[in-house]
Amino acid sequence: MVESEELPTIADDLVVTKYKMAAEIVNKVLKEMVEACKPGCSVRDLCILGDKKLVEETGKAFKKDKKLTKGIAFPTCVSCNNCICHYSPLNSEPDSTLSDGDLVKLDMGAHIDGFIAVVAHSFVIGASADNPVTGRKADAMMAAHLASEAALRLVKPGNENLEVTETVHKVGEAFECKPVEGMVSHQLEQNKIDGDKTILHSLTEAQSKEHDTFNFGLHEAYAVDVLVSTGDGTNKEKDSKTVIFKKTDMTYMLKMKTSREFLSQVTKTYGSMPFNLRNMAEEKKARMGVVECVKHQVIQPFHVLYEKEGTFVAQFKFTVLLMPNGPQKITGLPFDAALYKSEKTIEDGEIQTLLKQSANPKAAKKKKKAAEKAVSEETAEKPVEVVEDMDAAPTLVE
């Protein structure tokens, strides 16, 4: 694409429809994945299942348009307890299994024509109204949930990115939790999961001179990612091998034939979308080919990160479209606060007021109905149910 050409935005109804189709798919797959997470389940099998479902569901959209790309925008990851993110073991790596009481973070994304919808959801296995989660696990869950709800109400045209960082930090503090350092929320653009406009997680990083402050603009889309830890918020790599990568805009004359073949396959199959080495045609060759590509920055790794042993990390990530009638959150599942009993609460009056605000956009009925009709015709599915009471549960698809 020529540099001067402007990327299509959600000012175009068809673009909104494609975002919502991708969102409907990730919400559906996420819901099925939450139900599939049971004690004793193989994490690898769950990740494989998630990716399979994402490919199947995106394959049903725009079948007549052979040129239109679609598929996984972020491979399924299942990260538990103190594992922060990007855990999705290869077939050649040791697997792990889920246990009762695990705090599970599911993370995934899909795209239709390069328009990306991502989501992450946290829950505790075995939690119920009769057996609610308490202690530090409940603190992490409530902090992450309320911080993401606060962020949703702040990511709107005219507001500044630093305000989101500061509010997430304050919500974390109320539950004696810390936002995880090094985590970033990005603007979403066509075929670009890591747009230039970012919201930093860590207040110290956001206040540094290197990070740009900016105001959110109309017709922008964002993946807002909130990760909160009961530890000190630091992250490090451990023994888990990095398995998720994406192609960068850098070019380099690779020396090894395996590396050149690998890069060629990535370009052809995934373009600029993140992918899992496990989904390559030959995993062994891919593991060899990726090394030189990463060394010369033509491929970017998404490392498996951990907090300290014994800590808990909770995550909620949603995709939001900044529409003229208000921000529309298009991904995420309802949160059942009755399952989590924290002894801590938010005392800050400003944040309490913020959380009481409705996050439902003002109804733009005609356009909404037309887009929903297009989505349901394409996917042959009923439109995803909208949760009207924003205070009771996060919105699914507007």
N, C-alpha and C positions, 0 to 999 in steps of 0.2 A: 504494500500500500504506500502511495506517495505521501511524504511527510505532511505536505500542506493540506491534504484532505482531512476534513474533520470527521471524527468517529461518530457514528449514530448514537443518539442519546434517547432517554425516555420521554423526550418531547414528542417522539414518534410513537403512536399507539401500537404499531406492530412490534416495536422493540419492547414495550411494556408487556405485551402478550407473551413474547418469547421468555422474558425474565420470569413471568408468572408460571409459564409452563414448566420451566426448569425448577422453580420453587415448589410447584405442586408435586413434582417427581421426588425431590429430596425429602419433602415432608412425609410423603407416603412411605418411602424406603426407610426413613428414620424411625417412623412409628413401628414398622414391621421389625426393624432391628432391635428396638427397645424390648419388644415382646419376645424376641429370640434369645435375649441375654439371660441365661439361667445358670445357676451354680453348676460347675463341672463342664461348661461349654468351652470349646477350644477357641481362643482369641483369633488364631489364624483362620479357622473355618468361618468365623463371623465376618472377618474382613473380606474374605473371598466371596461370601454370600452377599455382602453389601455392594461390592463392585459389580457382581453379576446382575443384581437387581437394577443398579443404576444404568448399566449398559442396556438391559432389556427394556426398561421403561423409556429411556431416551430414544431407543430404536423405533418406538411406536410413533414418534412425532415427525411430522413433515415427510412422510414416506415417499411422496411423489417427487420431492426436490432432492435429487441425487447429489447435488453440489453442496448442499447445506451440511455443515459439520455439527456434530452433537455427541454427547457422551459424558464421561467422567471429567469433572472440573477439579475435583480433589479426591484422591482415593480414600476409601473407608479406613479410619483408624479407630482402634479401641484402646484407650489409655486408662489405666486404673490407678486409683489412690495417689501415690506420690509421683507417678509417671505423668509428666505435664502434657506431652503431645507427640504425635507422629508415630505411634507404635502400631505396626502392622507387619508381623514377622514373615520372612521369606520361607519358602518350602524347605530350604537348606538350613534354616536357623532353628534354634530351640523354640518350641511353642510355649504358651502359658495358658492356664485355664482360669475361668471366673470362679469366685467363691462368694458365699453368702456374706453380705455386709460390705462388699467391694463398692467403692465410689467409682462409677464407670463414666468415662467421657467418650461419646460417639461423635466423630467429626467426618464430614463428607461434603461433596459438592457435585453439581451437574451443570451442563450448559446446553443451550439450544442456540445454534448459529453464533457461538462465542459469547452469548449473554449468560453470565454466571450467577448461579444461586448456591450459596454455601450455608451450612448449618452445623452447629455443635450443640449437644444436649448432655446434661449430667443427671445421673440418678443413682440411687443406692439399691443394690440387689437385696430383695427381701423386705424392703421398707413397706409398711402399710399403716393405715390409720390406727390400728390396734397395737402396732409395733413401730412407732415413729423413731426416726433417727435422732439421736441427741449428741451432746458434746461437740468436739471440734469438727466432726464430719458435718453436723447440722450447721455450724457456724460458716463453714466454707460454702455449703450449698446456698444458704440464705444470702450470704454476702455476694456471691456470684450472680444469683438470680436478681437481687434488688439493684446491684450495680448495672446489670444489663438493662433492666427496666428504666433506670435513671438515664443511662446513655441513650436509649431509644427516644426519650423525651427531649434530649439535648441536641441530637444530630438533626438539625433542621436549618434551612437557609438563613444566613445572617449570624448564626452562632459560631463561636470559635472552638477549634479543636482542643485547645488547652483546657477549656471548661469541662470537657468530657473526662479528660485525664484526672483533673482535680477532684471531680465528683466521684469517680470510681475509687480513687484513693481514700476519700472520706468515708464512703460506704464500707470499704474494706476495714478501715480503722475501727468503725463502730462494732465490728464483729471480731476485732483483734486479728485481722487477716491482712495479707499484703497482696497487691496486684503483682503478677509474675513479671520480672524484668525481661527486657528483650522482646516482648510480645508487641505486635503492631497490628492495628486495624487499617485496612487499605480501601481506597476508592476502587470501585470495579469499573472496568471499561471493556468494550468488546475485545475478546481474546486476551484480556489482561487481568489476572487475578490480583496483581500487586501494583495498582495504579500509584501515581506520584503523590497524591494527597494522602497523608497518613495521620492516624491518632496513636500516639505512643501510650503504653500502658503504665510505665514507670514515671512518676512525677519528677524524679531527679533527672532522668533522661530527657523528658519533655521540656524541662526548664533550662536545659543546656543550650548554649548559643548555636549549636549545630542544627537544632531542629526548628523547622519553619512553623510558625503559627499562621493559620489561614482561617477564613470563614467558609462554612459550607455554602454551596450554591444550589440554586434550583436546577432540577433535572439531572442531579448527580445520583450515583448509586454507591452504596458502601457495604462492606462486610464488617460489621462491628463485632469484635471478638473480645470477650471479657474472661480472663483467667485469674482466679484468686486462690491464694495458698494460705494454709495455717502456719507455714514456716516463714522464713525471712524473705521469700520471693525470688531467691536466686535460682539459677538453673545450671545444670551441667550434663554432659554426655556420660553415659556409663558403658556397659558392654553391648547394649543393643545396637546392631548394625543399622546404618542409615539406609532406608529403602525407598524413600520418596524423593523425587528430583523434578526439576523442570528446566527446560531450555531457556537460556538467556538471549540477549541481543548481541552478545559478544561473538566475534569470529576468530578462529585460529586454525592454522594448518596442522591438523593432528597427524602425528607420525605413524601411529599404529593402525593397521588395517581394521582390527577389531573395534577400535575407538571410532574410526570413520564410519564403519557399518552401523555401529550402535547409534551414533548421532543421526545418521541418515534415517534409520528406522524410527527414532524418536520424532524427528521433524515430520515424517510422513504420517505416523500414527497419532501423535499427540499434539503436534504443533507447539504452542507455547503453554499448554496446560500441564499442571503437575501430574506425575504418573508414578506407579509403583513398579520396581524392577521385576516383581513377581509376575506382572502382566505382560512382560516382554516375551517374544517368541521363544528365546532360549535364555533362561535365567542365568546360567553359568557364564555364557558369553557376555551377557549384559553386565554382570558383576565385574568382569575384566575391562570391558569397554568404557565403563563410566569413570574409572579412576583418572585417566588422562584428561577426559572432558572436564571433570571437576577441578583438576589441577590448573587448567588454563581458563577456567571460569566460563566455559561455553555451556556448562550444565551447573545448576545451583542445587545444593543439597538441602533437604529439610530434616535436620537431625532429630533423633529421638532424645528428648530432654527429660531430666528428672529433678525433683526437689529432694530435700533430705529424707532419708528413710523415716517412716513414722509420721510424716506430714500428709496432709490431704489437699489436693488441688481440684477445684471445680471450675467448669467452663460452660459458658453459654455464648454462642455465636449466631448472629442473625443477619440476613440481607435486608437492607432498607432502601426504598426508592424515594427520593425527595421530590414529591409531586406538588403541583400548584395548590392542591386542596389539603396538603399536609403530608408528613412522612408516612409511607406505607411499609410496614414490616411484613415481608412476604415469606420468611421461613421461621420455623420454630414450632415446638409443641407446647401445649399448656403445661404450666408448672403447678403441681399440687402441694401447696404450702402446708397442708395438714400432715404431710409425711415427715416434716422436718421441724423439730422443736429446739430452737436455740434460746438460751437464756438472755441473749444480748439483743438489743434493738437499736434502731437509728434515733438518736436524740436530736440531731440537727434539724431545726425547724424548716430551713429552706429546702432541704432534701425531702423531708416529709411532705411539704406542699407540692414539690415537683412530682413525687410519686403518686399523689392523689389526682394529678391531671390526667384527663383521658388521652390515650395515645391513638385513638381512632381518627383517621382523617375524615374531614367533612365529606359526606356522601356526594360523589359525582356520578349519579345513578346511570345516565345514558351510556357514557363511555365505559363505565365499570361493567355493565351488562353485556356490551358488545365484546369487550375483551374476554369476559368469562365464557361467553358463548363460543368464541373462537378457540379458547383453551379446551373447553369440554368437547367440542367437535373433534379437535386434533387428537386428544388423548382418549376419547370415548369413555371418559370418566365423569362422574358427578363432580362439580366444583367442590374444592375442599371447604369444609364447614368453617364459618367465621365465628370466632368467639367474640360476642358483642361486649361483654363486660370486661373491660381492659384490666380492672383492678383484680378481678378473679383469676384471670389467666391471660398470658400473652396471646396476641392475635395470630391466627394461622395466615390464611390468604384473604386479603381484603377483596 
